[in-house]
Amino acid sequence: MPNSSSLNEFLLLEFADTRELQLLHFSLFLGIYLAALMGSGLIITAVTCDHHLHTPMYFFLLNLSVLDLGTIPNTVPKSMASSLWDTRAIYYSGCASQVFFLVIFMSAEYCLLTVMAYDRYVAICKPLHYGTLMGSRACVRMAASAWVSGFLNALLHTANTFSIPLCQGNVVEQFFCEIPQILKLSCSDSYLREVGVTVVGACLVFGYFLFIVLSYMQIFSAVLRIPSEQGRHKAFSMCLPHLAVVSLFLSTVIFAYLKPPSLSSPAVDLVVIVLYALVPPAVNPLIYSMRNKELKEALKKLFKLVVFQQQ
């Protein structure tokens, strides 16, 4: 069997072996890809162009949309091309690149969602100190910390994963390169170093999760003490989209990697991976825009401006 020093390419999972199903897969992924690009692109444009949205909450939302915009193009185009041209091969460097950028975007997104929970906590529980705690410099530093942590995490995991000897072939049982599938190709006991890094990362993820839970416990406690129903409704409207995005992100990732072995099968694994890798970036813009009047107004202005220019 080849080792990692002699590998030039990996073979990705094939969705279907008939031309009709391959074209169906291409069409489905194209629809998800375009929806994700359009949704995130509209939010980025609206937040950038409308000065009413130049606030910490929308600044973090802009960063989240940029991360979503980077996640989909990292994996989907290659899978679409594989179905269209009936090829499974991906270069070794391309596989490493997929792992690196996927870890960057997902790690940074989770960190940013934690920062956004802190932003909601300060806005509701400490409104008088909001301007001080969430000033422009503080927001830039928090967003930059999310990006830097994602980069360092990706660098560490990618370097560890691709320095491990691979002697179990080059067939990756997934439609894109991900760390667990690469580790399945490693020689016996050679993956323990990456497992150690993963455990450290899991502890950090749990710390983020605990911070989000504690933040929302205090947020809901403060909201329930608001005397007016209108005030409670406004506070819940600020928090529910973020809470929905966090729930979608965590539930799909946790189910993908911690589901019971009895539920594991090639078909189930494939569906779960599609859910966590493709659905959140495509759905996040919809979640944030559904109950947000300010964002809806900004998008309406944007559409009117585009229509006016075309006329």
SVG drawing of the C-alpha trace seen along z (x, -y; Angstrom):
<svg xmlns="http://www.w3.org/2000/svg" viewBox="-47 -56 55 58">
<polyline fill="none" stroke="black" stroke-width="0.4" points="0.0,0.0 1.3,-3.6 2.5,-5.7 2.0,-9.5 5.3,-10.3 4.3,-8.6 0.7,-9.7 -0.1,-12.2 -3.9,-12.1 -6.9,-10.9 -10.1,-9.4 -13.2,-11.0 -16.6,-9.3 -18.7,-8.9 -22.3,-10.0 -23.8,-7.9 -22.6,-5.5 -25.3,-6.5 -25.2,-9.6 -28.7,-10.6 -28.0,-10.6 -24.7,-12.3 -26.5,-15.2 -29.1,-15.2 -26.4,-15.6 -24.8,-18.3 -28.1,-20.2 -28.9,-19.9 -25.4,-21.1 -25.5,-23.9 -28.8,-25.1 -27.4,-25.0 -24.2,-26.7 -26.0,-29.6 -28.4,-30.0 -25.5,-30.2 -23.6,-32.7 -26.6,-34.9 -27.8,-34.9 -24.4,-35.7 -23.6,-38.1 -26.8,-40.1 -26.2,-40.4 -22.6,-41.5 -23.7,-44.1 -26.6,-45.4 -24.5,-45.7 -21.7,-47.4 -23.8,-49.9 -26.4,-50.9 -24.9,-53.1 -27.8,-52.3 -26.4,-48.8 -22.9,-49.9 -23.3,-48.5 -21.5,-45.7 -24.3,-43.2 -24.3,-43.7 -20.5,-43.9 -20.3,-40.4 -23.1,-39.3 -21.0,-40.5 -18.0,-38.5 -20.3,-35.4 -21.5,-35.9 -18.0,-36.1 -17.2,-32.8 -20.3,-31.2 -19.3,-32.5 -15.9,-30.8 -17.2,-27.4 -19.3,-26.4 -16.8,-27.2 -14.2,-25.1 -16.0,-21.8 -19.0,-22.1 -17.4,-23.1 -15.0,-20.1 -17.8,-17.7 -19.9,-19.3 -17.0,-19.0 -16.5,-15.3 -20.1,-14.5 -20.1,-16.5 -16.9,-15.0 -17.2,-11.6 -13.9,-11.8 -13.1,-11.1 -9.5,-12.2 -8.2,-15.2 -4.6,-16.2 -2.8,-15.7 -2.3,-19.5 -5.9,-20.1 -7.0,-17.7 -4.8,-19.4 -6.2,-22.8 -9.7,-21.6 -8.9,-20.4 -7.1,-23.6 -9.8,-26.1 -12.7,-24.0 -11.1,-24.0 -10.4,-27.7 -13.9,-28.7 -15.7,-26.3 -13.4,-27.1 -13.6,-30.8 -17.4,-30.6 -17.8,-28.8 -15.6,-31.4 -17.5,-34.2 -20.9,-32.7 -19.5,-32.8 -18.5,-36.4 -22.0,-37.2 -23.5,-35.6 -21.4,-37.9 -22.6,-40.9 -26.2,-39.9 -25.4,-39.4 -24.0,-42.9 -26.8,-44.5 -29.5,-43.0 -27.9,-42.5 -25.6,-45.6 -27.2,-48.1 -25.6,-51.1 -22.1,-49.8 -22.7,-48.6 -21.0,-51.5 -17.9,-51.1 -17.6,-47.3 -18.6,-46.9 -16.7,-49.9 -15.3,-49.7 -11.8,-48.7 -13.2,-46.0 -15.4,-44.6 -12.5,-44.5 -10.3,-42.8 -12.9,-40.1 -13.6,-39.5 -9.8,-39.3 -9.4,-36.9 -12.0,-34.6 -10.2,-34.6 -6.7,-34.2 -7.9,-31.3 -9.4,-29.6 -6.2,-30.0 -4.0,-28.7 -6.3,-25.8 -6.4,-24.9 -2.6,-25.1 -2.1,-22.8 -4.7,-20.2 -3.6,-20.2 0.1,-19.9 -0.6,-17.1 -2.9,-15.2 -0.8,-15.3 2.4,-14.5 1.0,-11.2 2.1,-8.2 -0.7,-6.9 -0.6,-3.2 -4.3,-2.2 -4.7,-3.4 -6.0,-6.7 -9.8,-6.3 -11.5,-8.9 -15.1,-7.8 -16.5,-11.3 -17.2,-13.8 -14.6,-16.2 -11.4,-15.7 -12.0,-15.8 -9.7,-14.9 -11.5,-11.8 -11.5,-10.2 -7.8,-10.9 -7.0,-9.4 -8.7,-6.2 -6.0,-5.8 -3.2,-6.2 -0.9,-3.4 -1.8,-1.8 -1.1,-3.9 0.3,-6.7 -2.8,-8.9 -2.5,-9.2 -0.8,-12.6 -3.8,-14.0 -6.1,-12.4 -4.4,-14.4 -4.7,-17.6 -8.4,-16.8 -9.0,-16.3 -7.5,-19.7 -9.7,-21.2 -12.7,-19.4 -12.1,-20.9 -11.9,-24.4 -15.1,-23.7 -16.8,-22.7 -15.5,-25.9 -17.2,-28.0 -20.4,-26.0 -20.5,-26.5 -19.9,-30.3 -22.8,-30.5 -25.1,-28.5 -24.2,-30.6 -24.7,-33.8 -28.2,-32.8 -29.2,-31.8 -28.4,-35.3 -30.0,-36.8 -33.3,-34.9 -33.3,-35.7 -32.9,-39.4 -35.6,-39.3 -38.2,-37.7 -37.7,-40.6 -38.6,-43.2 -42.0,-44.6 -43.4,-45.4 -44.4,-42.7 -43.1,-44.8 -39.7,-45.0 -39.5,-41.3 -40.5,-40.6 -37.8,-43.0 -35.2,-41.3 -36.2,-37.8 -36.2,-39.0 -32.6,-40.1 -31.5,-36.7 -33.6,-34.1 -31.8,-34.2 -28.4,-33.9 -29.7,-31.0 -31.2,-29.3 -27.9,-29.5 -25.9,-28.2 -28.3,-25.3 -28.2,-24.4 -24.4,-24.6 -23.8,-22.5 -26.6,-19.9 -25.4,-19.0 -21.7,-18.8 -22.4,-16.9 -24.6,-14.4 -22.1,-14.0 -19.2,-13.0 -20.9,-11.7 -23.8,-9.7 -24.1,-6.1 -22.4,-3.4 -25.8,-1.7 -26.9,-4.7 -23.8,-4.7 -24.1,-3.6 -22.7,-5.0 -26.1,-6.6 -26.7,-8.1 -23.1,-9.4 -23.4,-11.1 -26.7,-12.8 -25.3,-14.0 -22.2,-15.4 -24.2,-17.2 -26.4,-18.7 -23.4,-20.0 -21.2,-21.1 -23.8,-22.6 -27.0,-23.4 -25.9,-25.9 -24.1,-28.3 -27.1,-28.2 -29.7,-28.7 -27.9,-31.2 -28.7,-34.2 -32.4,-33.2 -32.5,-32.8 -31.0,-36.2 -33.2,-38.0 -36.6,-36.5 -37.2,-38.3 -34.9,-41.3 -36.8,-44.4 -33.6,-46.5 -32.0,-44.0 -35.2,-43.6 -35.4,-47.3 -31.7,-47.5 -32.3,-44.6 -35.4,-46.4 -33.4,-49.6 -30.7,-47.5 -33.2,-45.9 -34.8,-49.3 -31.4,-50.8 -30.5,-47.9 -33.9,-48.2 -33.5,-52.0 -30.1,-51.7 -31.3,-49.1 -34.0,-51.5"/>
</svg>
